[in-house]
Amino acid sequence: MNQLHPQPPSAAFVGASWAALLIGIVTYLIGLWNAQVGMGEKYYFFTLLMYGLFSSVSLQKSLRDRLEGIPVTGIYYGLCWVSLGTCLVLMALGLWNNAMAPSEKGFYIMCYVLSLFAAVAVQKNVRDLQPVEMSAHPAFENPDRSTDRNRDHNTVSLEK
């Protein structure tokens, strides 16, 4: 297993990532709230935002897991790519077939891409900060100790 020890992200990068995520999502939702489209279209674009955020984070996590040698099944890895591609295609088709002004369509694309990118950055920051937080916690000083205790506790004796 590859053991990568990345330098933890700076507080400024973590803050900027969270700010970009919140700005992207809130701006997209405000635009959707004020849009002069039917409720069905609003639900469609809201669902695309939620599905896009999930699929982008899921893809980033599976890519990172593979990089670190953590097993990821091929079908899940493939589904992550298909999900993200589906989100982008559905967003493009939804905007193409909508009667919005071109500037409004551009607004949604920019907010959508910003939100997806920021979600990936936030997930990466959370993952990069995790080892730092775990190493500072006393329960994580010796991880073998807890598995030995669980192994002894869960062992079943076959002797009579």
C-alpha positions in Angstrom: 0.0 0.0 0.0 1.3 3.4 -0.9 1.7 5.6 2.1 1.5 9.2 1.0 2.1 11.9 3.6 0.8 15.1 2.0 1.5 18.4 3.7 -1.8 19.5 5.3 -3.5 22.3 3.5 -3.2 25.8 4.8 -6.0 27.4 6.7 -6.3 29.9 3.9 -6.9 27.2 1.3 -9.4 25.4 3.5 -11.3 28.6 4.1 -11.2 29.6 0.4 -12.5 26.1 -0.6 -15.4 26.3 1.9 -16.2 29.9 0.8 -16.2 28.8 -2.9 -18.5 25.9 -2.1 -20.9 28.0 -0.2 -20.8 30.9 -2.7 -21.4 28.5 -5.6 -24.3 26.6 -4.0 -26.0 29.7 -2.5 -25.7 31.7 -5.7 -27.0 28.8 -7.8 -30.0 28.3 -5.4 -30.8 32.0 -5.3 -30.7 32.1 -9.1 -32.9 29.1 -9.2 -35.4 30.6 -6.7 -35.7 33.7 -8.8 -35.8 32.0 -12.2 -39.0 32.4 -14.2 -39.4 28.7 -14.9 -41.8 26.1 -13.8 -41.5 24.2 -10.6 -40.6 21.0 -12.4 -37.6 22.7 -14.0 -36.5 24.1 -10.6 -36.7 20.6 -9.1 -34.7 19.2 -12.1 -31.9 21.8 -11.7 -31.9 21.4 -7.9 -31.6 17.6 -8.3 -28.8 18.0 -10.8 -26.9 20.2 -8.3 -27.2 17.6 -5.5 -26.4 14.7 -7.7 -23.4 16.6 -9.2 -22.0 17.4 -5.8 -22.3 13.8 -4.7 -20.8 12.3 -7.9 -17.9 14.7 -8.0 -16.9 14.0 -4.4 -17.4 10.3 -4.9 -15.2 10.3 -7.9 -12.5 12.3 -6.1 -12.6 9.9 -3.2 -12.3 6.8 -5.3 -9.4 8.3 -7.3 -7.7 9.2 -4.1 -8.3 5.7 -2.6 -6.8 4.1 -5.7 -3.8 6.4 -5.5 -3.2 5.4 -1.8 -3.7 1.7 -2.6 -7.1 1.4 -0.9 -9.1 -1.1 -2.9 -12.0 0.4 -5.0 -14.0 -2.0 -7.2 -13.9 -1.4 -10.9 -17.7 -1.1 -11.1 -17.9 1.6 -8.4 -15.0 3.5 -10.1 -16.8 3.2 -13.4 -20.1 4.3 -11.9 -18.4 7.4 -10.5 -17.2 8.5 -13.9 -20.6 7.7 -15.5 -22.4 9.6 -12.8 -20.3 12.7 -13.2 -20.6 12.5 -17.0 -24.4 12.1 -16.7 -24.6 15.1 -14.5 -22.7 17.3 -16.9 -24.7 16.0 -19.9 -28.0 16.5 -18.2 -27.1 20.0 -17.2 -26.1 20.9 -20.7 -29.3 19.3 -22.1 -31.5 21.0 -19.5 -30.0 24.4 -20.3 -30.0 23.9 -24.1 -33.7 23.1 -24.1 -34.6 25.8 -21.7 -35.9 29.2 -22.8 -33.7 31.2 -20.5 -31.5 34.0 -21.7 -28.0 33.0 -22.7 -26.5 35.1 -19.9 -28.7 33.2 -17.4 -27.6 29.9 -18.8 -24.0 31.0 -18.4 -24.7 32.0 -14.9 -26.0 28.5 -14.0 -23.1 26.8 -15.8 -20.5 28.9 -13.8 -22.2 28.3 -10.5 -22.5 24.6 -11.2 -18.9 24.2 -12.2 -17.7 26.3 -9.2 -19.8 24.2 -6.8 -18.5 20.9 -8.2 -14.9 22.0 -8.2 -15.2 23.5 -4.7 -16.8 20.3 -3.4 -13.8 18.3 -4.6 -11.4 20.8 -3.0 -13.3 20.6 0.3 -13.3 16.8 0.3 -9.6 16.8 -0.5 -8.9 19.2 2.4 -11.0 17.0 4.8 -9.0 14.0 3.6 -5.7 15.7 3.9 -6.5 17.0 7.4 -7.7 13.6 8.7 -4.3 12.1 9.4 -3.2 15.3 11.2 -6.2 15.2 13.4 -5.9 11.5 14.0 -2.3 11.7 15.0 -3.1 14.4 17.6 -5.7 12.2 19.3 -4.4 9.8 22.0 -6.7 7.0 20.9 -4.9 6.9 17.5 -1.4 6.8 18.8 -1.2 3.0 18.6 -3.8 1.7 16.2 -2.6 -1.9 16.6 -3.6 -1.9 20.3 -7.3 -1.5 19.5 -7.3 -4.2 16.8 -5.5 -6.7 19.1 -8.1 -6.0 21.8 -11.0 -6.6 19.3 -9.3 -9.7 17.9 -9.0 -11.2 21.4 -12.5 -10.3 22.3 -14.1 -11.7 19.1 -12.1 -15.0 19.1 -14.2 -18.1 19.6 -12.5 -21.1 21.2 -13.1 -24.4 19.6 -11.7 -26.4 22.5 -13.9 -28.7 24.6 
